[in-house]
Amino acid sequence: MNKTYDITTFGEILIDFTWQGQNEEKQTLFAQIPGGAPANVAVAARRLGADTAFLGKVGKDMHGVFLRSILEGEGVETKGMVEDDNYFTTLAFVNIDKNGERSFSFARKPGADTQITEQEIHTEILDSTNIFHVGSLSLTAQPGRETTFYAVKRAKENGSMISYDPNYRASLWESESVAKERMRSLIPFVDVMKISDEETGLLTDKNGVEEAAELLFRQGVKIVAITLGSEGVYVYCKDGGRKVSGFKSQVVDTNGAGDSFWGGFLYKINSSGKSLDEIGLDNLEEFARFGNAVASLCVEGKGAIPAMPGLAQVEERLKKI
């Protein structure tokens, strides 16, 4: 069945107030940068040429207006983006160290993104997407948790491929044990899944990437990708697993690296025209190399969404060994 949207993402969209140093008066400066993992994935795939949509909630405030304008400017469908004057748009304050690595502090008690209800889901979009992608931050509080399961189950019943990136943020969970339970609760519905090598223990109780990927596959996930930072990614499917090396980059900011990789990876799955059962390990290596190229370009810029590359840039990077 032909779907209107290639990829629809659901979950948080927020402001990353990212550290920019100090002014002459020694006041700390932060830049207002659009973010939120699902929104990042939607933009990453859109810049590559996919038709994408975003479902989620922001506050009816200056930040919500700004975020909607960003997605609209990128060509991401926003009809399913709800504004609510009862809650404030979620804010994240991001510090970046000398190696480009990030630490977060969130203003989200609760943030609008956790307050989306089943009734607010734009079902016309949800029912018309080839790939439906979610994260785990919508599982941190109600009603967002129930809404996530509603949307995932409905999308799956309508033939969409379910994509999942837990994207663990410790400060947003009441405890690590609760995070483990809720993040794992979505796995039985998932077709393709990305985690980082730092999240293998949380999602599988296995520290080795090979063991973690195999366990997720046995639990029903047909394609697993475990990102390895600058080392690339380990991919796994019915044919087994393989490490795919990354590209060398001049790292400025790692914000959005994993999301840009996944946007590229999902773009390749969708554009391949293959069903999940038709995708083999050689296909996954091609998809992962493409995603690695996307991520290697993203980290060379500042911010997540502003640094997402276009298809021509990615194709040029792919020419490098």
Salt bridges, closest charged atoms under 4 A:
ASP51 OD1 - ARG46 NH1 3.38
GLU74 OE2 - ARG47 NH2 2.63
GLU83 OE2 - ARG68 NE 3.04
ASP84 OD2 - LYS57 NZ 2.89
ASP113 OD2 - ARG108 NH2 2.74
GLU120 OE1 - LYS57 NZ 2.95
ASP127 OD2 - ARG154 NH2 2.74
ASP165 OD2 - LYS194 NZ 3.31
GLU174 OE2 - ARG182 NH2 3.77
ASP191 OD1 - LYS156 NZ 3.05
ASP205 OD1 - LYS180 NZ 3.81
ASP205 OD1 - ARG184 NH2 2.90
GLU214 OE2 - ARG218 NH1 3.52
GLU231 OE1 - LYS243 NZ 3.71
ASP277 OD1 - LYS222 NZ 3.58
ASP282 OD1 - ARG242 NH1 2.97
GLU285 OE1 - ARG242 NH1 2.58
GLU286 OE2 - LYS268 NZ 3.20
GLU300 OE1 - ARG317 NH2 3.16
GLU316 OE1 - LYS319 NZ 3.25
